[in-house]
Amino acid sequence: KSHVDDFISNNQNLPKELILTVDGREIFSEQSNPVQPLNLPYDRSVNEASSYFISKHSISFTDEQIIAQRHSLRAVPYTKATYIWRNKKGEFYVYGLQKKVYFEDYPQTCCMCTCC
């Protein structure tokens, strides 16, 4: 049985569950038995999550044999855009390799369009 945990290092207002649904670029992958906690210079929170998940899995699944463990890091691109429309400030995000859009507070509630 596989046990998977996800950690998303994201300080923006982009919901983390949306990031899990899009493609990114794999920037690190390691598989061994067991894996060692990550020690990356550019994001301490990733290192802490790595240590936490390794510890959690060794404690939580004591009745199961670990055959292999894997760390995988994906970089998911996103862009935050800010705007002013009718004197209202707002923001939206374009994220993932598919370029999906997250626009929580879309400024217009009704769009009328006539196509001829």
Rosetta constraint file for C-alpha pairs under 8 A:
AtomPair CA 5 CA 53 HARMONIC 7.19 0.50
AtomPair CA 7 CA 46 HARMONIC 7.61 0.50
AtomPair CA 7 CA 49 HARMONIC 6.74 0.50
AtomPair CA 8 CA 16 HARMONIC 6.51 0.50
AtomPair CA 8 CA 19 HARMONIC 7.96 0.50
AtomPair CA 9 CA 45 HARMONIC 6.97 0.50
AtomPair CA 9 CA 46 HARMONIC 6.92 0.50
AtomPair CA 10 CA 14 HARMONIC 7.77 0.50
AtomPair CA 10 CA 16 HARMONIC 7.34 0.50
AtomPair CA 14 CA 18 HARMONIC 7.52 0.50
AtomPair CA 14 CA 93 HARMONIC 7.06 0.50
AtomPair CA 14 CA 102 HARMONIC 7.34 0.50
AtomPair CA 15 CA 19 HARMONIC 7.18 0.50
AtomPair CA 16 CA 20 HARMONIC 6.94 0.50
AtomPair CA 17 CA 21 HARMONIC 7.04 0.50
AtomPair CA 18 CA 22 HARMONIC 7.14 0.50
AtomPair CA 19 CA 76 HARMONIC 7.20 0.50
AtomPair CA 19 CA 95 HARMONIC 7.61 0.50
AtomPair CA 19 CA 96 HARMONIC 7.19 0.50
AtomPair CA 22 CA 76 HARMONIC 7.75 0.50
AtomPair CA 22 CA 95 HARMONIC 7.85 0.50
AtomPair CA 22 CA 96 HARMONIC 5.23 0.50
AtomPair CA 22 CA 97 HARMONIC 6.97 0.50
AtomPair CA 22 CA 98 HARMONIC 6.88 0.50
AtomPair CA 23 CA 76 HARMONIC 6.75 0.50
AtomPair CA 23 CA 96 HARMONIC 5.55 0.50
AtomPair CA 23 CA 97 HARMONIC 5.49 0.50
AtomPair CA 23 CA 98 HARMONIC 6.93 0.50
AtomPair CA 24 CA 74 HARMONIC 5.64 0.50
AtomPair CA 24 CA 75 HARMONIC 5.29 0.50
AtomPair CA 24 CA 76 HARMONIC 4.22 0.50
AtomPair CA 24 CA 77 HARMONIC 6.83 0.50
AtomPair CA 24 CA 96 HARMONIC 5.94 0.50
AtomPair CA 24 CA 97 HARMONIC 5.89 0.50
AtomPair CA 25 CA 74 HARMONIC 5.29 0.50
AtomPair CA 25 CA 75 HARMONIC 5.17 0.50
AtomPair CA 25 CA 76 HARMONIC 6.47 0.50
AtomPair CA 26 CA 72 HARMONIC 7.21 0.50
AtomPair CA 26 CA 73 HARMONIC 5.81 0.50
AtomPair CA 26 CA 74 HARMONIC 4.30 0.50
AtomPair CA 26 CA 75 HARMONIC 6.27 0.50
AtomPair CA 27 CA 72 HARMONIC 7.82 0.50
AtomPair CA 27 CA 73 HARMONIC 5.65 0.50
AtomPair CA 27 CA 74 HARMONIC 5.62 0.50
AtomPair CA 27 CA 75 HARMONIC 6.49 0.50
AtomPair CA 28 CA 71 HARMONIC 7.63 0.50
AtomPair CA 28 CA 72 HARMONIC 5.62 0.50
AtomPair CA 28 CA 73 HARMONIC 5.03 0.50
AtomPair CA 28 CA 74 HARMONIC 7.19 0.50
AtomPair CA 29 CA 70 HARMONIC 7.18 0.50
AtomPair CA 29 CA 71 HARMONIC 5.56 0.50
AtomPair CA 29 CA 72 HARMONIC 4.39 0.50
AtomPair CA 29 CA 73 HARMONIC 6.41 0.50
AtomPair CA 30 CA 35 HARMONIC 7.37 0.50
AtomPair CA 30 CA 70 HARMONIC 5.52 0.50
AtomPair CA 30 CA 71 HARMONIC 5.22 0.50
AtomPair CA 30 CA 72 HARMONIC 6.56 0.50
AtomPair CA 31 CA 35 HARMONIC 6.51 0.50
AtomPair CA 31 CA 68 HARMONIC 6.74 0.50
AtomPair CA 31 CA 69 HARMONIC 5.57 0.50
AtomPair CA 31 CA 70 HARMONIC 4.24 0.50
AtomPair CA 31 CA 71 HARMONIC 6.48 0.50
AtomPair CA 32 CA 68 HARMONIC 5.56 0.50
AtomPair CA 32 CA 69 HARMONIC 5.58 0.50
AtomPair CA 32 CA 70 HARMONIC 6.59 0.50
AtomPair CA 33 CA 66 HARMONIC 7.29 0.50
AtomPair CA 33 CA 67 HARMONIC 6.58 0.50
AtomPair CA 33 CA 68 HARMONIC 4.77 0.50
AtomPair CA 33 CA 69 HARMONIC 5.67 0.50
AtomPair CA 34 CA 66 HARMONIC 7.90 0.50
AtomPair CA 34 CA 68 HARMONIC 6.54 0.50
AtomPair CA 34 CA 69 HARMONIC 5.76 0.50
AtomPair CA 35 CA 54 HARMONIC 7.83 0.50
AtomPair CA 35 CA 69 HARMONIC 5.85 0.50
AtomPair CA 35 CA 70 HARMONIC 6.58 0.50
AtomPair CA 35 CA 71 HARMONIC 7.35 0.50
AtomPair CA 36 CA 54 HARMONIC 7.92 0.50
AtomPair CA 37 CA 47 HARMONIC 6.70 0.50
AtomPair CA 37 CA 50 HARMONIC 5.33 0.50
AtomPair CA 37 CA 51 HARMONIC 4.98 0.50
AtomPair CA 37 CA 54 HARMONIC 7.08 0.50
AtomPair CA 38 CA 46 HARMONIC 7.52 0.50
AtomPair CA 38 CA 47 HARMONIC 5.07 0.50
AtomPair CA 38 CA 50 HARMONIC 5.91 0.50
AtomPair CA 38 CA 51 HARMONIC 7.25 0.50
AtomPair CA 39 CA 44 HARMONIC 7.97 0.50
AtomPair CA 39 CA 47 HARMONIC 5.54 0.50
AtomPair CA 40 CA 44 HARMONIC 7.07 0.50
AtomPair CA 40 CA 46 HARMONIC 7.72 0.50
AtomPair CA 40 CA 47 HARMONIC 6.46 0.50
AtomPair CA 43 CA 47 HARMONIC 6.93 0.50
AtomPair CA 44 CA 48 HARMONIC 6.31 0.50
AtomPair CA 45 CA 49 HARMONIC 6.12 0.50
AtomPair CA 46 CA 50 HARMONIC 6.08 0.50
AtomPair CA 47 CA 51 HARMONIC 6.36 0.50
AtomPair CA 48 CA 52 HARMONIC 6.12 0.50
AtomPair CA 49 CA 53 HARMONIC 6.06 0.50
AtomPair CA 50 CA 54 HARMONIC 6.26 0.50
AtomPair CA 51 CA 55 HARMONIC 6.18 0.50
AtomPair CA 52 CA 56 HARMONIC 5.95 0.50
AtomPair CA 53 CA 57 HARMONIC 6.02 0.50
AtomPair CA 54 CA 58 HARMONIC 6.30 0.50
AtomPair CA 55 CA 59 HARMONIC 6.28 0.50
AtomPair CA 56 CA 60 HARMONIC 5.78 0.50
AtomPair CA 57 CA 61 HARMONIC 5.90 0.50
AtomPair CA 58 CA 62 HARMONIC 6.48 0.50
AtomPair CA 76 CA 95 HARMONIC 7.12 0.50
AtomPair CA 76 CA 96 HARMONIC 5.32 0.50
AtomPair CA 76 CA 97 HARMONIC 7.19 0.50
AtomPair CA 77 CA 95 HARMONIC 5.72 0.50
AtomPair CA 77 CA 96 HARMONIC 5.33 0.50
AtomPair CA 77 CA 97 HARMONIC 6.84 0.50
AtomPair CA 78 CA 93 HARMONIC 6.63 0.50
AtomPair CA 78 CA 94 HARMONIC 5.49 0.50
AtomPair CA 78 CA 95 HARMONIC 4.02 0.50
AtomPair CA 78 CA 96 HARMONIC 6.22 0.50
AtomPair CA 79 CA 93 HARMONIC 5.50 0.50
AtomPair CA 79 CA 94 HARMONIC 5.27 0.50
AtomPair CA 79 CA 95 HARMONIC 6.38 0.50
AtomPair CA 80 CA 91 HARMONIC 6.79 0.50
AtomPair CA 80 CA 92 HARMONIC 5.89 0.50
AtomPair CA 80 CA 93 HARMONIC 4.60 0.50
AtomPair CA 80 CA 94 HARMONIC 6.74 0.50
AtomPair CA 81 CA 91 HARMONIC 5.43 0.50
AtomPair CA 81 CA 92 HARMONIC 5.39 0.50
AtomPair CA 81 CA 93 HARMONIC 6.05 0.50
AtomPair CA 81 CA 94 HARMONIC 7.98 0.50
AtomPair CA 82 CA 89 HARMONIC 7.26 0.50
AtomPair CA 82 CA 90 HARMONIC 5.65 0.50
AtomPair CA 82 CA 91 HARMONIC 4.23 0.50
AtomPair CA 82 CA 92 HARMONIC 6.60 0.50
AtomPair CA 83 CA 89 HARMONIC 5.68 0.50
AtomPair CA 83 CA 90 HARMONIC 5.41 0.50
AtomPair CA 83 CA 91 HARMONIC 6.06 0.50
AtomPair CA 84 CA 88 HARMONIC 5.29 0.50
AtomPair CA 84 CA 89 HARMONIC 4.41 0.50
AtomPair CA 84 CA 90 HARMONIC 6.39 0.50
AtomPair CA 85 CA 89 HARMONIC 6.59 0.50
AtomPair CA 85 CA 107 HARMONIC 7.65 0.50
AtomPair CA 90 CA 105 HARMONIC 7.34 0.50
AtomPair CA 91 CA 103 HARMONIC 7.19 0.50
AtomPair CA 91 CA 105 HARMONIC 7.93 0.50
AtomPair CA 92 CA 101 HARMONIC 7.24 0.50
AtomPair CA 92 CA 102 HARMONIC 5.80 0.50
AtomPair CA 92 CA 103 HARMONIC 4.65 0.50
AtomPair CA 92 CA 104 HARMONIC 7.10 0.50
AtomPair CA 93 CA 101 HARMONIC 5.64 0.50
AtomPair CA 93 CA 102 HARMONIC 5.15 0.50
AtomPair CA 93 CA 103 HARMONIC 6.55 0.50
AtomPair CA 94 CA 99 HARMONIC 5.53 0.50
AtomPair CA 94 CA 100 HARMONIC 5.49 0.50
AtomPair CA 94 CA 101 HARMONIC 4.54 0.50
AtomPair CA 94 CA 102 HARMONIC 6.46 0.50
AtomPair CA 95 CA 99 HARMONIC 5.15 0.50
AtomPair CA 95 CA 100 HARMONIC 5.37 0.50
AtomPair CA 95 CA 101 HARMONIC 6.39 0.50
AtomPair CA 95 CA 102 HARMONIC 7.78 0.50
AtomPair CA 96 CA 100 HARMONIC 6.39 0.50
